[in-house]
Amino acid sequence: MENRARRLERKAAKMAALVLLQALACTFFLADVIADVLVEEVGLHLVVEALAAAALLVAVVLGAFQARGYVAAARRDEAAVATAQGALSDLIRMRFEAWRLTPAEADVALFALKGCDVGEIAALRGSASGTVRAQLARVYAKAGVVSHSGLIAMFLEELIDLPGQVPAAEAA
């Protein structure tokens, strides 16, 4: 989501630059039409020029709304990610407490949830791979799963709400 928010922000910046250029061109053409109306009679050339300026003005307004929409979507994405991060953090903390993980087991479990393998976790914690394997085995046993993917799936299952499906917590 964070990448999507950044892409939307870039699109909004590009759209804003385009709208600014269009607004400058529109200002020039509208001023030219007004100056021509004051100096000469209204003819076909002037009508076409006025219609082109009006079309450009419409494009400026629509572009501004589009840029505004991109910015709003980016802000919604950022808010959704922040909410999801908070909810996931709370869920992880609650599960770790319910499983009565030791601080070391909680660290190892958190690294596992982040996608680290045994070697990476051992390096990050400055411990032996065998120690990390043993800690992961205890985490899996306390969580009621048998693997790293099972641990991750347990959290995802609680977070993903599919239409028409009874949440696992309510089914039990």
C-alpha positions as CSV (number, residue, x, y, z in Angstrom):
1,M,0.0,0.0,0.0
2,E,2.8,2.3,0.8
3,N,4.1,2.0,-2.8
4,R,0.6,2.7,-4.1
5,A,0.4,5.8,-2.0
6,R,3.8,7.0,-3.3
7,R,2.7,6.3,-6.9
8,L,-0.5,8.3,-6.3
9,E,1.5,11.2,-4.9
10,R,3.7,11.2,-8.0
11,K,0.7,11.1,-10.2
12,A,-0.8,13.9,-8.3
13,A,2.4,16.0,-8.7
14,K,2.5,15.3,-12.4
15,M,-1.1,16.1,-12.8
16,A,-0.7,19.3,-10.8
17,A,2.2,20.4,-13.0
18,L,0.1,19.7,-16.1
19,V,-2.8,21.6,-14.7
20,L,-0.5,24.5,-14.0
21,L,0.7,24.6,-17.5
22,Q,-2.8,24.3,-18.8
23,A,-3.9,27.1,-16.5
24,L,-1.1,29.4,-17.9
25,A,-2.1,28.6,-21.4
26,C,-5.8,29.1,-20.6
27,T,-5.0,32.5,-19.1
28,F,-3.1,33.5,-22.2
29,F,-5.8,32.4,-24.6
30,L,-8.6,34.0,-22.5
31,A,-6.7,37.3,-22.3
32,D,-6.1,37.1,-26.1
33,V,-9.8,36.5,-26.7
34,I,-10.8,39.4,-24.5
35,A,-8.2,41.7,-26.2
36,D,-9.4,40.6,-29.6
37,V,-13.1,41.2,-28.7
38,L,-12.2,44.8,-27.5
39,V,-10.4,45.5,-30.8
40,E,-12.2,43.7,-33.6
41,E,-15.6,42.4,-34.5
42,V,-16.6,38.9,-33.4
43,G,-16.0,36.6,-36.2
44,L,-15.6,32.8,-36.8
45,H,-11.9,33.0,-35.9
46,L,-12.7,34.6,-32.6
47,V,-15.5,32.2,-31.8
48,V,-13.2,29.2,-32.5
49,E,-10.5,30.8,-30.3
50,A,-13.0,31.4,-27.5
51,L,-14.3,27.8,-27.7
52,A,-10.7,26.5,-27.6
53,A,-10.0,28.6,-24.5
54,A,-13.2,27.4,-22.9
55,A,-12.3,23.8,-23.6
56,L,-8.9,24.4,-22.1
57,L,-10.5,25.9,-19.0
58,V,-12.7,22.8,-18.6
59,A,-9.6,20.7,-18.9
60,V,-7.9,22.7,-16.2
61,V,-10.8,22.3,-13.8
62,L,-11.1,18.5,-14.5
63,G,-7.3,18.1,-14.1
64,A,-7.4,19.9,-10.8
65,F,-10.2,17.6,-9.6
66,Q,-8.2,14.6,-10.8
67,A,-5.1,15.7,-9.0
68,R,-7.2,16.4,-5.9
69,G,-8.6,12.8,-6.2
70,Y,-5.1,11.4,-6.4
71,V,-4.0,13.2,-3.2
72,A,-7.1,12.1,-1.4
73,A,-6.6,8.5,-2.4
74,A,-3.0,8.7,-1.2
75,R,-4.1,10.0,2.1
76,R,-6.7,7.3,2.5
77,D,-4.1,4.7,1.7
78,E,-1.7,6.1,4.3
79,A,-4.5,6.1,6.9
80,A,-5.5,2.5,6.0
81,V,-1.9,1.3,6.3
82,A,-1.5,3.1,9.6
83,T,-4.7,1.5,10.9
84,A,-3.7,-1.9,9.7
85,Q,-0.3,-1.6,11.2
86,G,-1.8,-0.7,14.6
87,A,-4.4,-3.5,14.4
88,L,-1.7,-6.1,13.4
89,S,0.6,-4.9,16.2
90,D,-2.2,-5.2,18.7
91,L,-3.2,-8.7,17.4
92,I,0.4,-9.9,17.6
93,R,0.9,-8.6,21.1
94,M,-2.4,-10.2,22.3
95,R,-1.5,-13.5,20.7
96,F,2.0,-13.5,22.2
97,E,0.5,-12.7,25.6
98,A,-2.1,-15.4,25.2
99,W,0.5,-18.0,24.2
100,R,2.7,-16.9,27.1
101,L,5.8,-16.5,25.0
102,T,9.0,-15.6,26.7
103,P,10.6,-12.3,25.6
104,A,13.1,-14.4,23.5
105,E,10.4,-16.4,21.9
106,A,8.4,-13.3,21.2
107,D,11.4,-11.8,19.4
108,V,12.0,-14.9,17.4
109,A,8.3,-15.2,16.5
110,L,8.2,-11.5,15.4
111,F,11.2,-12.0,13.2
112,A,9.5,-15.1,11.7
113,L,6.4,-13.1,11.1
114,K,8.4,-10.5,9.3
115,G,9.7,-13.3,6.9
116,C,13.1,-14.0,8.3
117,D,14.5,-17.5,8.2
118,V,16.3,-19.3,11.0
119,G,19.8,-18.1,9.8
120,E,18.7,-14.5,9.6
121,I,17.0,-14.6,13.0
122,A,20.1,-16.1,14.5
123,A,22.3,-13.4,13.0
124,L,20.0,-10.6,14.1
125,R,19.8,-12.0,17.6
126,G,23.4,-13.0,17.9
127,S,22.5,-16.6,18.8
128,A,23.0,-20.0,17.4
129,S,20.7,-21.4,14.7
130,G,19.9,-24.4,16.9
131,T,18.7,-22.1,19.6
132,V,16.5,-20.2,17.2
133,R,15.1,-23.5,15.8
134,A,14.3,-24.7,19.4
135,Q,12.6,-21.3,20.2
136,L,10.6,-21.5,17.0
137,A,9.5,-25.0,17.8
138,R,8.2,-23.8,21.2
139,V,6.5,-20.8,19.5
140,Y,4.8,-23.2,17.0
141,A,3.7,-25.5,19.8
142,K,2.3,-22.7,21.9
143,A,0.5,-21.3,18.9
144,G,-0.9,-24.6,17.8
145,V,0.8,-24.6,14.4
146,V,3.5,-26.8,12.9
147,S,5.4,-24.4,10.6
148,H,6.5,-20.9,9.8
149,S,3.8,-20.6,7.1
150,G,1.2,-21.9,9.6
151,L,2.2,-19.1,12.0
152,I,1.8,-16.5,9.3
153,A,-1.4,-18.0,8.0
154,M,-2.9,-17.9,11.5
155,F,-2.5,-14.1,11.7
156,L,-3.6,-13.5,8.1
157,E,-6.7,-15.6,8.7
158,E,-7.7,-13.3,11.5
159,L,-7.1,-10.2,9.5
160,I,-8.7,-11.2,6.2
161,D,-12.5,-10.8,6.2
162,L,-14.0,-12.6,3.2
163,P,-17.6,-11.8,2.4
164,G,-20.0,-14.5,3.6
165,Q,-17.3,-16.3,5.6
166,V,-17.7,-16.8,9.4
167,P,-14.6,-15.6,11.2
168,A,-12.6,-18.4,12.7
169,A,-13.0,-16.9,16.2
170,E,-16.8,-17.0,15.9
171,A,-16.9,-20.5,14.4
172,A,-15.0,-22.0,17.4
